[in-house]
Amino acid sequence: MKHNLGKMIKLFIALSFTLLAAEDFSYDFHLDKQDPYLKEAVILTLDLKQSNHDIVLMFNFDLQKSDDYFFQRLDTKETDTHHNTQIHYIYLIYPLKSGEIKLSFDLIKKVTTDDSVAYSFSGDRDNVKGLVTTDTQITLPPLSLSVKNLPVNTALVGNFSLTHSFTKHEAKAYEPIPFQVKIEGSGYPPLLDTLLPTDLNITVFKETPIVHSTHSKQGTKSSVIYPMALSSDNSFTLNPITIKAFDPKTVKSYELTVPRQHFNISKADVNILVDKTDNPKPLESDLSWLSSILATLFSYLIVFAAGYLTAITLKWKKKIVLQTDDPFREKIETCKNERALLQVLMATNNKKFAASIEKLENGLYGKGKINFKKVKQEILEKII
């Protein structure tokens, strides 16, 4: 009884502190669904509104990282008039664990005054004072999600289609046979550890999948290309490849399939390779046929290497496209001055930009000088 009473007292104190700390503003969370399937997209919105108009109010907010879910901030809209701050956050969340999970948050309330703001901007560029704020860590109650299990052996979650292509079905012994599988559609990114069975009696060459994903309020659209190649000294059959998928919107399972493929492998004619005459003399071997085979294999390797470099080039181009679709990158690129850039970085609350924030604050509010273009470029290079 005493143990439970102690817990209740601690909880009351924590709630009281939260209410006192949050009395300067109100907040409103909204989830578009509370009982998603595993790896089904969930949209979270948060509105922060200043209620105490006697102070200048700022916020730093983000979700806490967790193995239970993946999240991506989609947008931040801020109305800042010093005494009437309003911020609207939008997040895309994918639950990665079934059962009940909790979304936890980090929120810092930063309070200052008009005098402090005016003082911080007084003087010339080389005599800018630091903005003094009183920071308070706000404890927001976590939000719960009841995550439903997927059907057994489900590998993909979303609405996807599959296409495949084989360059040929006839080859010489040990000649690489390039092929690729492409999965695209909407849902949790369709990244698989492997597409082929592990017990194949052939040689398999694999490359890193080429991934292109964009996040929005409608979820995630992805295109993943799996480049591979097969090689054998005998004819072989590749059994059908079947991938089980589940679409949460229709609540239906379906399969993506690569049909059975047969490959004819031709062996070198032994009669052609063996010299029937004893010329040169016995105990000496004519290795001219070996140089011919090596030359052929070398040409195959050149073709395969060219395909590999093409895949790498495509991956590089896809990465550039992905970067241009990043709303946070666009915000950085559109910043015209140091203050706007500092505001965007403080809003994202990401530790990897701490050094850049320090440079901007030192330049704006301290005695340092800012090379705006250089700082901006450093930030863009940190965005993945």
Buried (B, 14 or more C-beta within 10 A) or exposed (E): EEEEEEEEEEEEEEEEBBEEBBEBBEBEBEBEEEEBBBBBBBBBBBBBBBEEEEBBBBBBBBBEEBEBBBBBBBBBEBEBEBEEBBBBBBBBBBBBBBEEBEBBBBBBBBBBBEEBBEBBEEEEEEEBBEBBBEEBEBBBEEBEBEBBEBEEEBBBBBBBEBEBEBEEBEBBBBBBBBBBBBBBBBBBBBEEEEBBEEEEEBEBBEBEBBBBBBBBEEBBBBBBBBBBBBBBBEBBEBEEBEBBBBBBEEEEBBEBEBEEBEBEBEEBEEEEEEEEEEEEEEEEEEEEBEEEBEEBBEEBEEBBEEBBEEBBEBBEEBBEEBEEBBBBBEBBEEBEEBEEBBBBBBBBBBEEBEEBBEBBBBBBBBEBEBEBEEBBEBBEEEBE
